[in-house]
Amino acid sequence: MMWLSEILLIAAAIFKAVADTVDHHFDTSIFRRYDPKFWDRDISSDKAKRIFGYKIDAWHISLSFMICCMIAAAIFHQPKLAWYWEFVIGGTMWNIVFNIFYNRILR
């Protein structure tokens, strides 16, 4: 449990990379082989099914999971260093993970 908040922060960055990939680069992403009504933000914005007004598509689900991971990371966080080091390390970790997934793994 000691590293749970860091794992959740990494997961949040991955979910954000998924959301941005299906929004900006669906045609060149690993998701292009899957149903565009769910995965392609340009198509799913009109075609997505809704539950109580919530669109059920990759973009909305990814961002929802990102928000849940961020909130859970804040709840479970156990400081290990001074706040400014945590800020720098957390921001750096987010950017590295996001960029690896957005620019490499999901493309």
DANORWO-V431214 format. One record per residue. N is the residue number from 1. RES is the residue in one letter. SS is DSSP state (H for helix, E for strand, L for the rest). PHI is phi in whole degrees, 0 to 359 (* if undefined). NEAR is the number of other ideal C-beta (glycine too) atoms within 12 Angstrom. Layout:
[[N/RES/SS/PHI/NEAR] [N/RES/SS/PHI/NEAR]]
//
This chain:
[[1/M/L/*/12] [2/M/L/297/11] [3/W/L/253/15] [4/L/H/300/18] [5/S/H/295/27] [6/E/H/291/28] [7/I/H/296/20] [8/L/H/294/30] [9/L/H/295/34] [10/I/H/297/28] [11/A/H/299/28] [12/A/H/299/33] [13/A/H/295/35] [14/I/H/294/29] [15/F/H/298/34] [16/K/H/294/32] [17/A/H/296/37] [18/V/H/298/37] [19/A/H/301/34] [20/D/H/291/28] [21/T/H/294/33] [22/V/H/289/40] [23/D/H/276/28] [24/H/H/250/22] [25/H/L/222/25] [26/F/H/305/32] [27/D/H/296/19] [28/T/H/246/16] [29/S/L/264/29] [30/I/H/291/21] [31/F/H/273/32] [32/R/H/298/19] [33/R/H/278/12] [34/Y/L/258/17] [35/D/L/305/19] [36/P/H/294/24] [37/K/H/295/21] [38/F/H/256/24] [39/W/H/267/34] [40/D/L/274/29] [41/R/H/302/32] [42/D/H/297/20] [43/I/H/270/24] [44/S/H/293/29] [45/S/H/297/21] [46/D/H/258/14] [47/K/H/261/18] [48/A/L/297/26] [49/K/E/289/17] [50/R/E/234/14] [51/I/E/235/12] [52/F/L/53/7] [53/G/L/86/9] [54/Y/E/274/14] [55/K/E/287/24] [56/I/E/262/21] [57/D/L/215/34] [58/A/H/300/37] [59/W/H/296/33] [60/H/H/293/28] [61/I/H/295/25] [62/S/H/299/35] [63/L/H/291/25] [64/S/H/296/23] [65/F/H/296/24] [66/M/H/300/31] [67/I/H/297/20] [68/C/H/299/18] [69/C/H/295/29] [70/M/H/295/25] [71/I/H/295/17] [72/A/H/297/21] [73/A/H/298/28] [74/A/H/294/19] [75/I/H/293/14] [76/F/H/270/19] [77/H/L/297/24] [78/Q/L/238/15] [79/P/L/305/17] [80/K/L/242/14] [81/L/L/224/14] [82/A/L/299/10] [83/W/H/304/12] [84/Y/H/291/11] [85/W/H/289/14] [86/E/H/299/21] [87/F/H/299/16] [88/V/H/294/14] [89/I/H/295/20] [90/G/H/298/28] [91/G/H/296/16] [92/T/H/294/18] [93/M/H/300/27] [94/W/H/304/30] [95/N/H/296/20] [96/I/H/295/20] [97/V/H/297/31] [98/F/H/303/29] [99/N/H/294/21] [100/I/H/298/18] [101/F/H/286/30] [102/Y/H/293/30] [103/N/H/266/19] [104/R/H/236/16] [105/I/H/292/18] [106/L/L/271/32] [107/R/L/259/22]]
//
